[in-house]
Amino acid sequence: MIKAGITGGDSTAAGHLIRILINHPDVEIVWVEAPFEEGELIARHHRGLTGETYMSFCAKGNPEEVNVIFLCNSEDGDSERYMRHTPIPEGVKVIDLSPDFRSPEDEESPWVYAVPELNRKPLVRGAVRASIPGPLAHIMLLALLPLAKNLLLNAPIHVNMVTPSSPERPGEVSVVLEHEEIGEAQRALQVLQSSCSAPIHLTGIAGGWNRGLACTVYMDTPISEDDIKDMYDEYYEDHGFTFLSESFPDLGGVRGTNKCLLHVQKTGQKVVVSAVLDDSMKGSASVAVHVMNLLFGLQERVGLTLAATADD
């Protein structure tokens, strides 16, 4: 049994993570750290857990009691401070859901950039530190990795993203060309295509829903639609959570799951890739569990056979 500890236990990411781990057949949650909520029942803070767990938050978890620590700290820099000030026993694995250790291009870093569809080999070959990608970077990568694998990212890349927001803000522009996860995605793509210097032009629009990312990626390419689809089928054929769809995907097919759905078509000289995923799950908590499965040599789908939920 894998014994798990969670920091930042009062965060939204931790809530989603706890919901998955309490039903994981190979995991026991030993402690959930939230200093300002010490003694409070976790189920009172995270809805949906009543009757599922009677654990309380603790002020400080003991790393010696666990095999894996999930860092769910919501403030930038908190994970880095935790690692600097907390002695971690040798062999204890750490999975960080914050941006603090995302370095997809740094082969010398002990932190593996934890996109399973990109870095599964290092994750299953003894890694002890894993950094979960940002959700915007993650969905862009899943839409583009097969093209990078085939050295086809040679023209400007345009990305239209629809992001979660409050219901009062649908249609509001949320990103215009500048976002820290653009650089993150570019550096990760260069792992597969070192010659890739194509700019990524990202625009984001608020969707008016509370969870789920939808994006459309397009760029010029001379390759035929059939050949491009074959590239995507081949790239993702042995990955258990990213699927090519014959029809345009919608959020109802992924919400509450670890899935990403892709649709590929050619329009004129442009390849157009549509992608959807749940930013709270595939973009955060469930991919962290996916990564844990790989780090511990489990079948990657264990604990993650989750059915899509109805629209929120």
C-alpha positions as CSV (number, residue, x, y, z in Angstrom):
1,M,0.0,0.0,0.0
2,I,1.3,3.4,-1.0
3,K,1.2,5.9,1.9
4,A,0.5,9.4,0.8
5,G,0.8,12.9,2.4
6,I,-0.7,16.1,1.0
7,T,0.4,19.7,1.6
8,G,-1.8,22.6,0.9
9,G,-4.7,20.4,1.9
10,D,-7.3,23.2,1.9
11,S,-6.7,24.1,-1.7
12,T,-9.0,23.2,-4.6
13,A,-6.4,21.0,-6.1
14,A,-6.1,19.0,-2.9
15,G,-9.8,18.6,-2.7
16,H,-9.9,17.0,-6.2
17,L,-6.9,14.9,-5.3
18,I,-8.4,13.6,-2.1
19,R,-11.6,12.5,-3.9
20,I,-9.5,10.4,-6.2
21,L,-7.1,8.9,-3.7
22,I,-9.7,7.8,-1.2
23,N,-11.0,5.4,-3.9
24,H,-7.6,4.3,-5.2
25,P,-7.1,0.6,-4.3
26,D,-3.3,1.0,-3.7
27,V,-3.2,4.2,-1.7
28,E,-3.7,5.2,2.0
29,I,-3.8,8.9,2.8
30,V,-1.8,9.3,6.0
31,W,-2.0,13.0,6.5
32,V,-3.3,16.2,4.9
33,E,-1.5,19.3,5.9
34,A,-3.3,22.7,6.3
35,P,-1.8,24.7,9.2
36,F,-4.7,27.3,9.3
37,E,-7.3,24.5,9.3
38,E,-5.7,22.2,11.9
39,G,-8.2,19.9,13.5
40,E,-11.0,20.7,11.1
41,L,-12.7,17.8,9.4
42,I,-11.6,17.6,5.7
43,A,-15.1,16.7,4.7
44,R,-16.4,20.0,6.1
45,H,-14.0,22.0,3.9
46,H,-14.2,19.9,0.7
47,R,-17.7,19.2,-0.4
48,G,-18.6,15.7,-1.5
49,L,-16.4,14.0,1.0
50,T,-19.0,13.6,3.8
51,G,-19.2,9.9,4.6
52,E,-16.1,9.2,2.6
53,T,-13.4,10.3,5.0
54,Y,-13.3,11.3,8.7
55,M,-9.8,12.6,8.6
56,S,-8.9,16.0,9.9
57,F,-6.3,18.5,8.7
58,C,-3.0,18.5,10.5
59,A,-0.6,21.4,11.0
60,K,2.5,19.6,9.8
61,G,2.8,16.2,8.2
62,N,5.7,13.9,8.8
63,P,7.5,12.9,5.6
64,E,8.9,9.8,7.3
65,E,5.4,8.3,7.5
66,V,4.7,8.3,3.8
67,N,6.0,7.0,0.4
68,V,4.8,10.0,-1.6
69,I,4.0,13.6,-0.9
70,F,1.7,15.7,-3.1
71,L,2.5,19.4,-3.0
72,C,-0.8,21.2,-3.6
73,N,0.3,24.6,-2.3
74,S,-1.7,27.4,-3.9
75,E,0.8,30.2,-3.6
76,D,3.8,30.4,-6.0
77,G,7.0,29.7,-4.1
78,D,5.4,27.6,-1.3
79,S,6.5,24.3,-2.8
80,E,10.0,25.5,-3.2
81,R,10.1,26.7,0.4
82,Y,8.7,23.4,1.6
83,M,11.4,21.4,-0.2
84,R,14.1,23.8,1.1
85,H,13.0,23.6,4.7
86,T,11.7,20.0,5.0
87,P,14.0,17.0,5.1
88,I,12.7,14.4,2.7
89,P,13.8,10.8,3.4
90,E,15.6,9.1,0.6
91,G,13.2,7.2,-1.7
92,V,10.1,9.3,-0.8
93,K,8.7,10.6,-4.0
94,V,7.4,14.2,-4.4
95,I,4.8,15.3,-6.9
96,D,4.4,19.1,-7.2
97,L,1.2,20.6,-8.6
98,S,2.5,24.2,-8.5
99,P,4.6,26.0,-11.1
100,D,7.7,26.1,-8.8
101,F,9.7,23.3,-10.5
102,R,8.5,23.2,-14.1
103,S,11.6,23.0,-16.2
104,P,10.8,20.8,-19.2
105,E,14.1,21.6,-20.9
106,D,16.4,21.0,-18.0
107,E,17.9,17.5,-18.2
108,E,20.0,18.0,-15.1
109,S,17.1,18.9,-12.9
110,P,15.9,16.1,-10.5
111,W,12.4,17.2,-11.4
112,V,10.8,15.4,-14.3
113,Y,8.4,17.5,-16.3
114,A,5.4,15.2,-15.7
115,V,3.5,15.0,-19.0
116,P,3.1,11.2,-19.2
117,E,2.5,11.4,-23.0
118,L,5.9,13.1,-23.3
119,N,8.1,11.8,-20.5
120,R,6.7,8.4,-19.5
121,K,10.1,6.7,-19.7
122,P,11.8,8.8,-17.1
123,L,8.8,8.6,-14.9
124,V,8.9,4.8,-14.8
125,R,12.7,4.6,-14.6
126,G,13.4,5.7,-11.1
127,A,12.2,9.3,-10.9
128,V,11.6,10.6,-7.4
129,R,10.5,14.2,-8.2
130,A,7.8,15.1,-10.7
131,S,6.4,18.5,-11.6
132,I,2.8,18.6,-13.0
133,P,2.5,20.9,-16.1
134,G,0.3,24.0,-16.2
135,P,-3.1,23.2,-17.6
136,L,-2.9,25.6,-20.6
137,A,0.6,24.3,-21.5
138,H,-0.7,20.7,-21.0
139,I,-3.6,21.0,-23.5
140,M,-1.4,22.8,-26.0
141,L,1.2,20.0,-25.8
142,L,-1.3,17.2,-26.2
143,A,-2.6,19.0,-29.3
144,L,1.0,19.4,-30.7
145,L,3.2,16.6,-29.6
146,P,2.6,14.3,-32.6
147,L,3.5,17.2,-34.9
148,A,6.7,17.9,-32.9
149,K,7.6,14.2,-33.0
150,N,7.4,14.3,-36.8
151,L,9.4,17.6,-37.0
152,L,6.4,19.5,-38.4
153,L,6.4,22.6,-36.1
154,N,7.9,24.9,-38.7
155,A,5.3,27.7,-39.0
156,P,3.6,30.1,-36.5
157,I,1.2,28.2,-34.2
158,H,-2.1,29.9,-33.4
159,V,-4.0,28.8,-30.3
160,N,-7.5,29.9,-29.4
161,M,-8.3,28.9,-25.8
162,V,-11.6,28.9,-24.0
163,T,-11.0,28.9,-20.2
164,P,-13.1,28.5,-17.1
165,S,-14.6,31.7,-15.5
166,S,-17.5,32.9,-13.4
167,P,-20.9,32.7,-15.2
168,E,-21.0,36.5,-15.2
169,R,-17.9,36.7,-17.5
170,P,-18.6,34.7,-20.7
171,G,-16.8,36.0,-23.7
172,E,-14.4,38.2,-21.8
173,V,-10.8,38.2,-23.2
174,S,-8.6,36.4,-20.6
175,V,-5.3,36.0,-22.5
176,V,-3.7,38.1,-25.3
177,L,-0.5,36.7,-26.6
178,E,1.4,36.7,-23.3
179,H,1.2,34.0,-20.7
180,E,3.9,32.1,-18.8
181,E,2.7,28.8,-20.0
182,I,3.4,29.6,-23.6
183,G,7.1,29.5,-22.8
184,E,6.6,26.3,-20.8
185,A,4.9,24.6,-23.8
186,Q,7.6,25.8,-26.3
187,R,10.4,24.4,-24.1
188,A,8.6,21.1,-23.8
189,L,8.0,20.9,-27.6
190,Q,11.7,21.4,-28.2
191,V,12.4,18.1,-26.3
192,L,10.9,16.4,-29.3
193,Q,11.8,18.9,-32.0
194,S,15.0,20.8,-31.1
195,S,14.7,22.9,-34.2
196,C,11.3,24.2,-33.2
197,S,11.4,28.0,-32.9
198,A,7.9,28.7,-34.2
199,P,6.1,31.3,-32.1
200,I,2.9,30.4,-30.3
201,H,0.2,33.0,-30.6
202,L,-2.3,32.4,-27.8
203,T,-5.6,34.1,-27.2
204,G,-8.0,33.2,-24.4
205,I,-11.7,33.8,-24.0
206,A,-13.6,33.2,-20.7
207,G,-16.1,30.4,-21.2
208,G,-18.6,31.2,-18.4
209,W,-18.3,27.6,-17.0
210,N,-16.4,26.7,-13.8
211,R,-14.2,23.9,-15.1
212,G,-12.8,22.6,-18.4
213,L,-10.4,23.9,-21.1
214,A,-11.2,23.8,-24.9
215,C,-8.7,24.9,-27.4
216,T,-8.2,25.1,-31.2
217,V,-4.7,25.0,-32.6
218,Y,-3.9,25.7,-36.2
219,M,-0.8,26.1,-38.4
220,D,0.3,25.7,-42.0
221,T,1.6,22.4,-43.1
222,P,1.9,20.6,-46.5
223,I,1.1,17.2,-45.0
224,S,-2.2,15.6,-45.9
225,E,-5.1,15.1,-43.4
226,D,-4.8,11.3,-43.6
227,D,-1.1,11.3,-42.9
228,I,-1.6,13.7,-39.9
229,K,-4.3,11.5,-38.4
230,D,-2.0,8.5,-38.8
231,M,0.7,10.4,-36.9
232,Y,-1.7,11.1,-34.0
233,D,-3.0,7.6,-33.9
234,E,0.5,6.2,-33.8
235,Y,1.7,8.7,-31.1
236,Y,-1.2,8.1,-28.8
237,E,-1.9,4.4,-29.4
238,D,-0.2,3.2,-26.2
239,H,-1.3,6.1,-24.0
240,G,-4.4,5.4,-22.0
241,F,-6.0,8.8,-21.5
242,T,-5.6,10.8,-24.8
243,F,-7.9,9.8,-27.6
244,L,-8.5,10.9,-31.2
245,S,-12.2,11.7,-31.9
246,E,-14.0,11.5,-35.2
247,S,-16.3,14.3,-34.2
248,F,-15.5,17.7,-32.5
249,P,-15.0,17.0,-28.8
250,D,-17.0,18.7,-26.1
251,L,-16.3,19.2,-22.4
252,G,-19.1,16.8,-21.4
253,G,-17.0,14.0,-22.6
254,V,-14.0,14.8,-20.3
255,R,-15.4,16.6,-17.3
256,G,-14.5,14.7,-14.1
257,T,-12.0,12.4,-15.9
258,N,-8.3,12.2,-16.8
259,K,-9.1,12.2,-20.5
260,C,-8.1,14.5,-23.3
261,L,-10.0,14.3,-26.5
262,L,-8.6,15.5,-29.8
263,H,-10.0,16.1,-33.3
264,V,-7.8,16.6,-36.3
265,Q,-8.7,18.0,-39.7
266,K,-7.1,19.8,-42.6
267,T,-8.6,23.1,-43.9
268,G,-6.8,24.4,-46.9
269,Q,-3.1,24.4,-46.0
270,K,-3.8,24.5,-42.3
271,V,-3.9,21.6,-39.9
272,V,-6.6,22.3,-37.2
273,V,-6.5,20.4,-33.9
274,S,-9.3,20.8,-31.4
275,A,-8.7,19.6,-27.8
276,V,-10.7,19.4,-24.6
277,L,-9.7,18.4,-21.0
278,D,-10.9,19.1,-17.4
279,D,-8.4,21.6,-16.0
280,S,-9.1,20.4,-12.5
281,M,-8.4,16.8,-13.3
282,K,-6.3,16.1,-16.4
283,G,-4.9,19.6,-15.9
284,S,-4.1,19.0,-12.2
285,A,-5.3,16.3,-9.7
286,S,-5.9,13.3,-11.8
287,V,-2.7,13.6,-13.9
288,A,-0.9,13.8,-10.5
289,V,-2.4,10.4,-9.7
290,H,-1.5,9.2,-13.2
291,V,2.1,10.2,-12.5
292,M,2.1,8.5,-9.1
293,N,1.0,5.3,-10.8
294,L,3.9,5.5,-13.1
295,L,6.4,6.4,-10.4
296,F,5.4,3.3,-8.4
297,G,5.1,0.9,-11.3
298,L,1.3,0.5,-11.3
299,Q,-0.8,0.2,-14.3
300,E,-1.5,3.8,-15.4
301,R,-5.3,3.6,-15.3
302,V,-5.5,2.2,-11.7
303,G,-7.8,4.5,-9.7
304,L,-8.6,6.6,-12.7
305,T,-11.4,4.8,-14.5
306,L,-13.6,7.8,-14.0
307,A,-16.9,8.4,-15.9
308,A,-17.5,11.9,-17.3
309,T,-19.9,13.9,-15.3
310,A,-22.8,16.0,-16.5
311,D,-22.3,19.7,-17.3
312,D,-21.9,21.9,-14.2
